[in-house]
Amino acid sequence: IIGASVAFELSRHGARVTVLDSRTLAGGATQASAGLLAPYTEAHGGGPLFDLTVRGLDAYDGFVKTVRAATPVAFEYRRAGMLEIADTPERMVELRGRPAEARTATAGLEWLDAVSLRVRAPYLRSDALGGLWCAAHGHVAVPAFMDAIADAALRSGTVFEFGREVTAIKPSSGAVTVVAGSESRAFDRVVLCAGAWTPALDPLGTMTGRITPIRGQLLRLAAPQLQLTQPLWGASCYIVPWEDGTVLVGATSEDVGFDERATVEGVRQLLVSAQDLVPALASAGFQGVRVGLRPGTPDGLPILGPSRHPRILYAAGHFRNGILLAPLTAQLIANYVFAGTVDPAFSAA
């Protein structure tokens, strides 16, 4: 999603863009994402990641509007809020304190006691102590969203070449030569956005040791009878329902190198956690498991912006927030390419 979003943003402003991808569209970590847009939970501790992810959420409505104006491909996008569940006294104290924090003033946070929570979400475990409602959060149906972004980019002039493995990138003062298979081509600039594989492609060695693959397994269930109405965030999993009755349950976080296998233990952990949070999911249909390697960084922040070579840029290391940060990343890269704007979030050099 990072590459496609950057391509769309660049091409719609007049750049001639080629995307080279060794896989298919969204064949990496993107296809294993539940599409949850939740900065006030993911980065609630504050700091640079919190600031960046809130900016990412703020950019979403405008980006979605732009994509929808550029393509007829439909996708589900909702800012329907999210419930974060307290299952221990310690968790209850933490969640109850968040609405009073100054940085969450625009998030629409509301603490629900156990009684109010059962009214709002009667399908939850009966011993839940309460929950934190965040009205600002949302979610997007990633596969359809990806189809829409790619189609919008195509209509803006982007050329996608899938199954094209880049084997070398050679920057010089006048151009960047990209070798894919037996073919070499020259480009004015190259944006490296290959997720966990970015270090292997980096001709400058800047990414060495800065990005680690972290496996995430995501389950797809069918539970139309439950009529879940909002995403849920529990102690061991999150649950994202869709209008068609599909329920996504995620996600594991496993440091296992470049192992993209689904595992019995990973699936078991997610099924147990989901059923613990919503007991009625025991009767849900199992539709499959998706696996992706998230590009993790030591500080949890993405690596963005220009490198020490003026023709090489980075947009990688988004870890769990690739979907959330894709529109903002695309805008920041485009602002730099066309106007030379150096954003405070840039950290690639």
C-alpha positions as CSV (number, residue, x, y, z in Angstrom):
1,I,0.0,0.0,0.0
2,I,2.9,2.4,0.6
3,G,4.2,1.9,-3.0
4,A,0.8,2.2,-4.7
5,S,-0.1,5.3,-2.6
6,V,3.1,7.0,-3.4
7,A,2.8,6.2,-7.0
8,F,-0.8,7.6,-7.2
9,E,0.2,10.8,-5.4
10,L,3.2,11.4,-7.6
11,S,1.4,10.5,-10.9
12,R,-1.7,12.6,-10.2
13,H,0.6,15.6,-9.8
14,G,2.3,14.9,-13.2
15,A,5.2,12.6,-12.6
16,R,5.8,9.6,-14.9
17,V,5.9,6.7,-12.4
18,T,6.8,3.0,-12.8
19,V,6.2,0.5,-10.0
20,L,8.4,-2.6,-10.1
21,D,7.2,-5.4,-7.8
22,S,8.5,-8.9,-7.6
23,R,5.1,-10.1,-6.4
24,T,1.5,-9.2,-7.2
25,L,-0.4,-6.1,-6.0
26,A,-0.3,-6.0,-2.2
27,G,1.5,-9.4,-2.1
28,G,3.5,-8.6,1.0
29,A,2.4,-7.4,4.5
30,T,-0.5,-5.3,3.1
31,Q,-2.6,-8.4,2.3
32,A,-2.4,-9.5,5.9
33,S,-3.7,-6.3,7.4
34,A,-7.1,-5.9,9.0
35,G,-7.2,-2.2,8.0
36,L,-7.7,-0.8,11.5
37,L,-7.0,2.9,11.8
38,A,-6.4,3.4,15.5
39,P,-3.6,5.8,16.5
40,Y,-5.1,6.6,19.9
41,T,-4.7,2.9,20.8
42,E,-1.6,1.9,18.8
43,A,0.5,4.9,20.0
44,H,-1.4,6.1,23.1
45,G,1.8,6.6,25.0
46,G,2.6,9.8,23.1
47,G,5.8,10.8,21.5
48,P,6.8,11.0,17.8
49,L,4.8,7.8,16.8
50,F,1.7,9.2,18.3
51,D,2.1,12.5,16.6
52,L,2.7,10.8,13.2
53,T,-0.1,8.4,13.4
54,V,-2.6,11.1,14.4
55,R,-1.5,13.0,11.4
56,G,-2.0,9.8,9.4
57,L,-5.6,9.5,10.5
58,D,-6.2,13.2,9.8
59,A,-5.1,12.6,6.2
60,Y,-7.4,9.7,5.6
61,D,-10.7,11.4,4.7
62,G,-9.1,13.6,2.1
63,F,-7.1,10.8,0.6
64,V,-10.1,8.5,0.4
65,K,-12.1,11.3,-1.3
66,T,-9.3,11.8,-3.9
67,V,-9.1,8.1,-4.6
68,R,-12.9,7.8,-5.0
69,A,-12.9,10.7,-7.4
70,A,-10.2,9.1,-9.5
71,T,-11.7,5.5,-9.8
72,P,-15.0,3.7,-9.9
73,V,-13.6,0.8,-7.8
74,A,-15.7,0.7,-4.6
75,F,-14.3,0.0,-1.2
76,E,-15.6,0.1,2.4
77,Y,-14.2,2.8,4.6
78,R,-15.8,3.7,7.9
79,R,-14.9,6.1,10.8
80,A,-17.3,4.1,13.1
81,G,-15.1,4.2,16.2
82,M,-13.6,1.4,18.2
83,L,-14.0,-0.2,21.7
84,E,-10.9,-1.0,23.7
85,I,-11.7,-3.5,26.4
86,A,-10.5,-3.6,30.1
87,D,-10.3,-7.1,31.4
88,T,-8.2,-6.5,34.5
89,P,-8.3,-3.8,37.3
90,E,-4.9,-2.4,36.1
91,R,-6.2,-2.1,32.5
92,M,-9.3,-0.4,33.7
93,V,-7.3,2.2,35.6
94,E,-5.2,2.9,32.5
95,L,-8.1,3.2,30.1
96,R,-10.2,5.4,32.4
97,G,-7.4,7.9,32.6
98,R,-6.9,8.4,28.9
99,P,-9.9,10.8,28.3
100,A,-8.4,13.3,30.7
101,E,-5.1,13.5,28.7
102,A,-4.7,16.8,26.7
103,R,-3.4,15.0,23.6
104,T,-6.6,13.0,23.2
105,A,-9.0,16.0,23.3
106,T,-10.1,15.5,19.7
107,A,-10.3,11.7,19.8
108,G,-13.9,11.4,21.1
109,L,-12.8,9.2,24.0
110,E,-15.5,8.0,26.4
111,W,-15.1,5.6,29.3
112,L,-17.9,3.0,29.5
113,D,-18.5,1.1,32.8
114,A,-19.3,-2.6,32.8
115,V,-23.1,-1.9,32.6
116,S,-22.8,0.6,29.8
117,L,-20.4,-1.7,27.9
118,R,-22.8,-4.6,28.0
119,V,-25.5,-2.4,26.5
120,R,-23.2,-1.2,23.8
121,A,-21.7,-4.6,23.0
122,P,-23.7,-7.5,24.6
123,Y,-21.7,-10.1,22.7
124,L,-18.6,-9.3,24.8
125,R,-17.3,-11.6,27.6
126,S,-19.5,-11.2,30.6
127,D,-16.7,-10.3,33.1
128,A,-15.3,-7.3,31.2
129,L,-14.8,-4.4,33.6
130,G,-15.5,-1.7,31.1
131,G,-14.2,-0.2,27.8
132,L,-12.9,2.9,26.2
133,W,-14.8,4.2,23.2
134,C,-12.8,6.1,20.6
135,A,-15.1,7.8,18.1
136,A,-12.2,9.0,15.9
137,H,-11.0,5.6,14.9
138,G,-11.9,3.8,11.7
139,H,-11.2,1.0,9.4
140,V,-10.8,0.3,5.7
141,A,-11.3,-2.9,3.6
142,V,-7.7,-3.3,2.5
143,P,-8.0,-5.6,-0.5
144,A,-10.6,-3.4,-2.2
145,F,-8.9,-0.3,-1.1
146,M,-5.7,-1.5,-2.8
147,D,-7.6,-2.3,-6.0
148,A,-8.9,1.3,-5.9
149,I,-5.6,3.0,-5.2
150,A,-3.9,0.9,-8.0
151,D,-6.7,1.7,-10.5
152,A,-6.5,5.4,-9.6
153,A,-2.8,5.4,-10.1
154,L,-3.2,3.6,-13.5
155,R,-5.7,6.2,-14.6
156,S,-3.2,8.9,-13.6
157,G,-0.5,7.3,-15.7
158,T,1.4,5.0,-13.4
159,V,2.8,1.8,-15.0
160,F,2.7,-1.3,-12.7
161,E,5.1,-4.2,-13.6
162,F,4.4,-7.2,-11.3
163,G,6.6,-10.2,-11.2
164,R,9.6,-7.9,-11.8
165,E,12.3,-8.5,-9.3
166,V,14.8,-5.7,-8.9
167,T,18.3,-7.1,-8.6
168,A,20.4,-3.9,-8.5
169,I,20.0,-0.1,-8.0
170,K,22.9,2.1,-9.2
171,P,22.6,5.8,-8.4
172,S,24.8,8.3,-10.2
173,S,24.9,12.1,-10.5
174,G,22.6,12.1,-13.6
175,A,20.2,9.2,-13.0
176,V,19.4,6.0,-11.1
177,T,19.9,2.8,-13.0
178,V,17.5,0.0,-12.0
179,V,18.2,-3.5,-13.0
180,A,15.3,-6.0,-13.2
181,G,16.0,-9.3,-14.7
182,S,18.1,-8.7,-17.9
183,E,16.8,-5.2,-18.3
184,S,18.4,-1.9,-17.1
185,R,16.5,1.3,-17.0
186,A,17.3,4.9,-15.9
187,F,15.0,6.9,-13.7
188,D,15.3,10.4,-12.3
189,R,14.6,9.2,-8.8
190,V,13.8,6.0,-7.0
191,V,11.6,5.6,-3.9
192,L,12.5,2.4,-2.0
193,C,9.3,1.1,-0.4
194,A,9.8,-2.7,-0.3
195,G,8.9,-3.2,3.4
196,A,10.9,-5.8,5.2
197,W,13.0,-6.3,2.0
198,T,14.1,-2.7,1.7
199,P,17.6,-3.3,3.2
200,A,18.4,-5.9,0.5
201,L,17.6,-3.4,-2.2
202,D,19.3,-0.4,-0.7
203,P,22.3,0.6,-2.8
204,L,23.6,2.9,0.0
205,G,23.5,0.5,2.9
206,T,21.6,3.0,4.9
207,M,18.9,0.5,5.9
208,T,21.3,-2.2,7.2
209,G,20.2,-3.2,10.7
210,R,17.3,-0.7,10.7
211,I,14.4,-2.9,9.5
212,T,13.5,-6.4,10.8
213,P,10.8,-8.7,9.4
214,I,8.1,-9.4,12.0
215,R,5.6,-12.0,11.1
216,G,1.9,-11.2,11.6
217,Q,-0.8,-13.8,11.1
218,L,-4.4,-12.7,10.6
219,L,-7.6,-14.8,10.7
220,R,-10.7,-14.4,8.5
221,L,-13.9,-15.7,10.1
222,A,-17.5,-15.7,9.1
223,A,-20.0,-14.7,11.8
224,P,-23.0,-12.8,10.2
225,Q,-25.3,-13.9,13.0
226,L,-23.3,-11.9,15.6
227,Q,-24.0,-8.5,14.0
228,L,-20.8,-7.0,15.4
229,T,-21.0,-3.2,15.0
230,Q,-17.6,-1.9,15.8
231,P,-14.0,-3.0,16.0
232,L,-12.8,-4.4,19.3
233,W,-9.3,-4.2,20.9
234,G,-8.6,-6.7,23.6
235,A,-5.6,-7.7,25.6
236,S,-4.5,-10.4,23.1
237,C,-6.2,-9.6,19.8
238,Y,-8.3,-7.1,17.9
239,I,-11.4,-7.9,16.0
240,V,-12.6,-6.0,12.9
241,P,-16.1,-6.7,11.6
242,W,-17.3,-6.0,8.1
243,E,-20.8,-5.4,6.7
244,D,-20.9,-8.7,4.9
245,G,-20.5,-10.6,8.2
246,T,-16.8,-11.2,7.8
247,V,-14.7,-10.9,10.9
248,L,-10.9,-10.3,10.9
249,V,-8.9,-11.3,13.9
250,G,-5.3,-10.2,14.4
251,A,-2.6,-10.4,14.8
252,T,0.5,-12.2,16.0
253,S,3.8,-10.5,16.3
254,E,6.7,-13.0,15.7
255,D,10.4,-12.4,15.1
256,V,11.1,-15.4,12.9
257,G,13.1,-13.9,10.1
258,F,11.7,-14.2,6.6
259,D,9.4,-17.2,7.4
260,E,6.0,-16.4,5.9
261,R,4.3,-19.6,6.9
262,A,1.0,-19.8,8.8
263,T,1.4,-21.9,11.9
264,V,-0.9,-24.0,14.0
265,E,0.3,-22.1,17.2
266,G,-0.3,-18.7,15.6
267,V,-3.8,-19.7,14.5
268,R,-4.6,-21.3,17.8
269,Q,-3.5,-18.2,19.8
270,L,-5.8,-15.9,17.8
271,L,-8.8,-18.3,17.9
272,V,-8.5,-18.6,21.7
273,S,-8.1,-14.9,22.2
274,A,-11.0,-14.0,19.9
275,Q,-13.3,-16.5,21.6
276,D,-12.2,-15.2,25.0
277,L,-13.2,-11.7,24.0
278,V,-16.4,-12.6,22.1
279,P,-17.5,-16.1,23.3
280,A,-20.0,-16.5,20.5
281,L,-17.2,-16.6,17.9
282,A,-16.8,-20.3,18.8
283,S,-19.6,-20.9,16.2
284,A,-18.0,-18.7,13.5
285,G,-16.9,-20.2,10.3
286,F,-13.2,-20.4,9.6
287,Q,-12.4,-18.8,6.2
288,G,-8.6,-18.7,6.3
289,V,-5.4,-17.2,7.5
290,R,-3.2,-14.6,5.9
291,V,0.5,-14.0,6.7
292,G,2.7,-10.9,6.2
293,L,6.1,-9.8,7.3
294,R,5.8,-6.3,8.8
295,P,8.9,-4.1,8.5
296,G,9.8,-3.4,12.1
297,T,12.2,-0.7,13.2
298,P,14.0,-0.2,16.6
299,D,12.0,2.9,17.6
300,G,8.7,1.8,15.9
301,L,8.9,4.8,13.5
302,P,9.0,4.5,9.7
303,I,12.1,5.5,7.7
304,L,11.0,8.3,5.4
305,G,12.5,10.9,3.1
306,P,15.6,11.6,1.1
307,S,18.8,9.6,1.6
308,R,22.3,11.1,1.4
309,H,22.1,10.6,-2.3
310,P,19.7,13.2,-3.9
311,R,18.1,10.6,-6.2
312,I,17.2,7.9,-3.6
313,L,14.3,8.3,-1.2
314,Y,12.9,5.9,1.4
315,A,9.4,5.1,2.5
316,A,9.7,1.9,4.6
317,G,9.6,0.5,8.1
318,H,6.0,1.3,8.9
319,F,5.6,-1.9,11.0
320,R,2.0,-2.2,12.2
321,N,0.9,1.2,10.8
322,G,1.4,0.8,7.0
323,I,-2.3,1.2,6.2
324,L,-2.8,4.1,8.6
325,L,0.3,6.0,7.4
326,A,0.0,5.3,3.6
327,P,-1.9,8.5,2.6
328,L,0.4,10.7,4.8
329,T,3.5,9.0,3.5
330,A,2.5,9.5,-0.1
331,Q,1.8,13.2,0.5
332,L,5.1,13.8,2.3
333,I,7.1,12.1,-0.5
334,A,5.2,14.0,-3.2
335,N,5.7,17.3,-1.3
336,Y,9.4,16.6,-1.2
337,V,9.7,15.6,-4.9
338,F,7.8,18.5,-6.2
339,A,8.5,21.3,-3.7
340,G,11.6,20.1,-1.8
341,T,9.6,20.2,1.5
342,V,11.5,18.5,4.3
343,D,9.0,17.2,6.8
344,P,9.9,16.8,10.5
345,A,9.0,13.1,10.2
346,F,11.9,12.5,7.7
347,S,14.5,10.2,9.1
348,A,16.1,8.3,6.2
349,A,19.5,10.0,5.9
